[in-house]
Amino acid sequence: MAVRIITDSSCDHPFSKQQEWDIDIHPFHVFFGDDEYIDGQNLSRELFYELMKSTPELPKTAQITPVEFEEIFKKYLEAGDEIVVLPISKEMSGTYNNALIAKEFFPDAPIYIVDTLNVTFALALIVDLAVRARDEGLDAKGIYDRINDLKGRVRLYAMIGDLKYLRLGGRLSSAGAVVGTLLGIKPIICIRDGKVIGIDKARGLKAAYQTVINYARNDGIDAAYPVYFGHSDFPEALEELKQLAFEQLEIGESFACDIGPIVGTHAGPGAVGLAFIAK
């Protein structure tokens, strides 16, 4: 018997982690017009951002269906395994509810589904902590309880670098995008109660990096847990933010993620941020 950890590609761990950590990262489907792509299979991060920069409208993503979850659950349950599912926040996608629907086909099975309240590199942090708990010897219920205890302390702060994609998504008027771009305005976002919200604005990249750092400092980072950094096609910003973070914050282990299609569709290229467990 094994404990199987299942997540989705919105966590933005590279798919190579499936073998390295013995987990399942179920891919989302992404649609640019009539063209369908599968995250990590025929859609790399590089291709995704190339397509984003040339698209007149935002791509669409398809949530993971109950049938897909049912097939995964059946395979592992027949092998006598326990299952922990760590999907994108239920406030952002129907994936969590679809996992619950699939679980109904196995009413007495050891399937534990967490509303993680998170996405992208914050979800990557949660998956990392679940894998560590499994490797410590916790069973599925123990992992479920630990993640539920910790998820309320997960924080993500990030800067949005290009206002074009907020305009395309209807979150900003065309006039607002033009003026904001001319002034170098960078929105600052966080995840709160499972939703992405705007909390601040900064003028210019360096001020935006510092604003992100300030929010992290105000919360306080628990250095007993890793810090995850993330960026969307903006490695230079990632390095600058990391340098500031290590100079000003208490950080132990750290890792970096490339933001993929699920969040990249709305944030666009040019976003950067960090996620951590608050004290």
C-alpha positions as CSV (number, residue, x, y, z in Angstrom):
1,M,0.0,0.0,0.0
2,A,1.2,3.5,-0.9
3,V,0.0,7.0,-0.4
4,R,-0.6,8.7,-3.8
5,I,-0.4,12.5,-4.0
6,I,-2.4,13.9,-7.0
7,T,-2.2,17.5,-8.0
8,D,-2.8,19.5,-11.2
9,S,-0.6,21.4,-13.5
10,S,-1.7,24.7,-12.0
11,C,0.9,24.0,-9.3
12,D,3.6,24.9,-11.8
13,H,6.0,22.2,-10.7
14,P,7.8,20.8,-13.8
15,F,6.4,17.5,-14.9
16,S,9.7,15.9,-14.2
17,K,8.7,16.1,-10.5
18,Q,6.2,13.2,-11.2
19,Q,9.1,10.8,-11.4
20,E,11.4,12.5,-8.9
21,W,8.7,12.7,-6.2
22,D,6.4,9.8,-7.3
23,I,3.4,12.0,-7.6
24,D,0.7,12.7,-10.3
25,I,0.5,16.1,-11.9
26,H,-2.6,16.1,-14.0
27,P,-2.4,18.5,-17.0
28,F,-5.0,21.1,-17.9
29,H,-6.1,21.6,-21.5
30,V,-5.5,25.1,-23.0
31,F,-7.3,26.5,-26.0
32,F,-6.0,29.2,-28.3
33,G,-9.0,29.7,-30.5
34,D,-9.8,26.4,-32.0
35,D,-6.3,25.0,-31.3
36,E,-6.2,22.6,-28.3
37,Y,-3.0,22.1,-26.3
38,I,-2.2,19.9,-23.2
39,D,0.0,21.6,-20.6
40,G,3.4,20.0,-20.5
41,Q,2.8,17.7,-23.5
42,N,2.4,19.7,-26.6
43,L,2.5,23.1,-24.8
44,S,5.8,24.1,-23.2
45,R,6.2,27.3,-21.2
46,E,8.1,28.8,-24.0
47,L,5.4,28.1,-26.6
48,F,2.7,29.3,-24.3
49,Y,4.2,32.7,-23.8
50,E,5.0,33.0,-27.5
51,L,1.3,32.4,-28.3
52,M,0.3,34.8,-25.5
53,K,2.3,37.6,-27.0
54,S,0.7,37.2,-30.4
55,T,-2.9,36.5,-29.3
56,P,-5.6,39.1,-29.7
57,E,-7.7,37.4,-27.0
58,L,-6.9,35.3,-23.9
59,P,-6.7,31.6,-24.2
60,K,-9.2,29.4,-22.3
61,T,-8.5,26.5,-20.0
62,A,-10.5,23.4,-19.3
63,Q,-10.9,22.1,-15.7
64,I,-10.1,18.5,-15.0
65,T,-13.3,16.4,-15.3
66,P,-14.9,13.9,-12.9
67,V,-14.3,11.2,-15.4
68,E,-10.5,11.9,-15.4
69,F,-10.4,11.8,-11.6
70,E,-12.5,8.6,-11.5
71,E,-10.0,6.9,-13.8
72,I,-7.0,7.9,-11.6
73,F,-8.8,7.0,-8.4
74,K,-9.8,3.5,-9.7
75,K,-6.2,2.7,-10.8
76,Y,-4.8,3.5,-7.4
77,L,-7.6,2.0,-5.2
78,E,-7.4,-1.3,-7.1
79,A,-3.7,-1.4,-6.1
80,G,-4.7,-0.8,-2.5
81,D,-3.4,2.7,-2.2
82,E,-4.6,5.7,-0.3
83,I,-5.0,9.1,-2.2
84,V,-4.5,12.7,-1.3
85,V,-5.7,15.3,-3.9
86,L,-4.3,18.8,-3.9
87,P,-6.1,20.8,-6.7
88,I,-6.2,24.4,-7.5
89,S,-8.4,26.5,-5.2
90,K,-12.1,25.8,-5.6
91,E,-12.6,29.6,-5.9
92,M,-10.6,29.5,-9.1
93,S,-11.7,26.3,-10.9
94,G,-14.3,23.6,-10.7
95,T,-11.5,21.0,-10.5
96,Y,-11.9,20.6,-6.7
97,N,-15.6,19.9,-7.0
98,N,-15.0,17.5,-9.9
99,A,-12.7,15.5,-7.6
100,L,-15.5,15.4,-5.0
101,I,-17.9,14.1,-7.6
102,A,-15.5,11.4,-8.6
103,K,-15.0,10.4,-5.0
104,E,-18.7,9.6,-4.7
105,F,-18.1,6.5,-6.9
106,F,-15.8,5.2,-4.1
107,P,-17.8,6.2,-1.0
108,D,-15.7,4.2,1.6
109,A,-12.3,4.6,-0.1
110,P,-9.4,6.4,1.5
111,I,-9.5,9.5,-0.7
112,Y,-8.8,12.9,0.9
113,I,-9.4,16.0,-1.2
114,V,-8.1,19.3,0.1
115,D,-9.4,22.7,-0.9
116,T,-5.8,24.1,-1.0
117,L,-7.0,27.8,-1.4
118,N,-4.0,28.3,-3.7
119,V,-2.5,28.1,-7.1
120,T,0.8,28.4,-8.9
121,F,4.0,28.6,-6.7
122,A,1.9,28.7,-3.5
123,L,0.3,25.4,-4.5
124,A,3.8,24.2,-5.4
125,L,4.8,24.9,-1.8
126,I,1.8,22.9,-0.5
127,V,2.6,19.9,-2.8
128,D,6.2,20.0,-1.6
129,L,5.0,19.9,2.1
130,A,2.6,17.0,1.3
131,V,5.5,15.0,-0.3
132,R,7.7,15.6,2.8
133,A,4.9,14.5,5.1
134,R,4.4,11.3,3.0
135,D,8.1,10.6,3.1
136,E,8.1,11.1,6.9
137,G,5.6,8.2,7.0
138,L,2.3,9.9,7.4
139,D,-0.7,8.2,6.0
140,A,-3.2,10.0,3.7
141,K,-5.4,11.2,6.6
142,G,-2.3,12.5,8.4
143,I,-1.2,14.4,5.3
144,Y,-4.7,15.8,4.8
145,D,-4.8,17.1,8.3
146,R,-1.3,18.6,8.1
147,I,-2.0,20.5,4.9
148,N,-5.4,21.7,6.2
149,D,-3.6,23.0,9.3
150,L,-0.9,24.8,7.3
151,K,-2.9,26.1,4.3
152,G,-4.2,29.1,6.2
153,R,-0.7,30.3,6.8
154,V,0.3,30.1,3.1
155,R,1.0,33.6,1.6
156,L,1.6,34.6,-2.0
157,Y,2.6,38.1,-3.1
158,A,3.4,39.0,-6.6
159,M,3.7,41.9,-9.1
160,I,1.9,42.0,-12.4
161,G,4.3,43.3,-15.0
162,D,2.1,43.9,-18.1
163,L,-1.3,45.5,-17.9
164,K,-2.3,44.3,-21.4
165,Y,-3.5,40.9,-20.0
166,L,-5.6,42.5,-17.3
167,R,-7.2,44.6,-20.0
168,L,-7.8,41.5,-22.2
169,G,-9.4,39.7,-19.3
170,G,-11.8,42.6,-18.5
171,R,-10.1,43.4,-15.2
172,L,-8.9,46.8,-16.4
173,S,-10.3,49.3,-18.9
174,S,-8.4,50.1,-22.1
175,A,-7.8,53.7,-20.9
176,G,-6.6,52.5,-17.5
177,A,-4.2,50.1,-19.2
178,V,-2.7,52.8,-21.4
179,V,-2.3,55.3,-18.5
180,G,-1.0,52.7,-16.2
181,T,1.6,51.5,-18.8
182,L,2.7,55.1,-19.4
183,L,3.2,55.7,-15.7
184,G,4.9,52.3,-15.1
185,I,2.2,51.2,-12.7
186,K,2.6,47.6,-11.4
187,P,-0.3,46.0,-9.6
188,I,0.5,44.0,-6.5
189,I,-1.6,40.9,-5.9
190,C,-2.1,38.3,-3.2
191,I,-4.2,35.2,-2.7
192,R,-6.8,35.6,0.0
193,D,-9.6,33.1,0.9
194,G,-8.7,31.2,-2.2
195,K,-9.0,34.2,-4.6
196,V,-6.5,36.4,-6.3
197,I,-7.0,40.0,-5.3
198,G,-5.3,43.3,-6.0
199,I,-3.9,44.9,-2.8
200,D,-1.5,47.6,-3.9
201,K,0.2,49.4,-6.7
202,A,3.8,50.5,-7.3
203,R,5.4,52.7,-9.8
204,G,8.3,51.0,-11.6
205,L,9.8,47.5,-11.2
206,K,12.2,48.2,-8.3
207,A,9.4,49.8,-6.3
208,A,7.2,46.8,-7.1
209,Y,9.8,44.3,-6.0
210,Q,10.2,46.2,-2.7
211,T,6.5,46.3,-2.1
212,V,6.3,42.5,-2.5
213,I,9.2,42.2,0.0
214,N,7.5,44.6,2.4
215,Y,4.3,42.5,2.5
216,A,6.3,39.4,3.1
217,R,8.3,41.0,5.9
218,N,5.1,42.3,7.6
219,D,3.6,38.8,7.6
220,G,6.9,37.2,8.8
221,I,8.3,34.1,7.1
222,D,8.6,30.9,9.0
223,A,12.0,29.8,7.9
224,A,11.3,26.2,9.0
225,Y,9.5,25.8,5.6
226,P,10.7,26.5,2.1
227,V,10.1,29.7,0.2
228,Y,8.9,29.4,-3.4
229,F,9.6,32.1,-6.0
230,G,7.7,32.2,-9.3
231,H,7.9,34.2,-12.5
232,S,6.1,34.3,-15.9
233,D,8.6,34.5,-18.7
234,F,10.7,37.0,-16.7
235,P,13.8,35.3,-15.3
236,E,15.6,38.7,-14.8
237,A,12.9,39.8,-12.4
238,L,13.0,36.5,-10.6
239,E,16.8,37.0,-9.9
240,E,16.3,40.6,-8.7
241,L,13.4,39.7,-6.4
242,K,15.4,36.7,-5.0
243,Q,18.4,38.9,-4.3
244,L,16.3,41.5,-2.4
245,A,14.5,38.7,-0.5
246,F,17.7,37.1,0.7
247,E,19.0,40.5,1.7
248,Q,16.0,41.5,3.7
249,L,14.0,38.4,4.8
250,E,14.7,35.3,6.8
251,I,14.8,32.5,4.3
252,G,16.0,28.9,4.6
253,E,15.4,26.6,1.7
254,S,14.1,28.2,-1.5
255,F,12.9,27.0,-4.9
256,A,11.7,28.6,-8.1
257,C,8.8,27.9,-10.5
258,D,8.0,29.0,-14.0
259,I,4.3,30.2,-14.0
260,G,2.4,28.2,-16.5
261,P,-0.8,28.5,-18.5
262,I,-3.4,28.5,-15.8
263,V,-2.2,31.6,-14.0
264,G,-0.2,32.9,-17.0
265,T,-3.4,33.3,-19.0
266,H,-4.5,36.0,-16.6
267,A,-1.2,37.4,-15.3
268,G,0.5,37.4,-18.7
269,P,4.3,37.5,-19.0
270,G,6.2,39.7,-16.7
271,A,4.8,38.6,-13.3
272,V,7.0,37.7,-10.4
273,G,6.5,36.9,-6.7
274,L,7.1,34.6,-3.7
275,A,5.1,32.3,-1.5
276,F,5.8,31.1,2.0
277,I,4.4,29.9,5.3
278,A,3.8,32.9,7.6
279,K,4.8,32.8,11.2
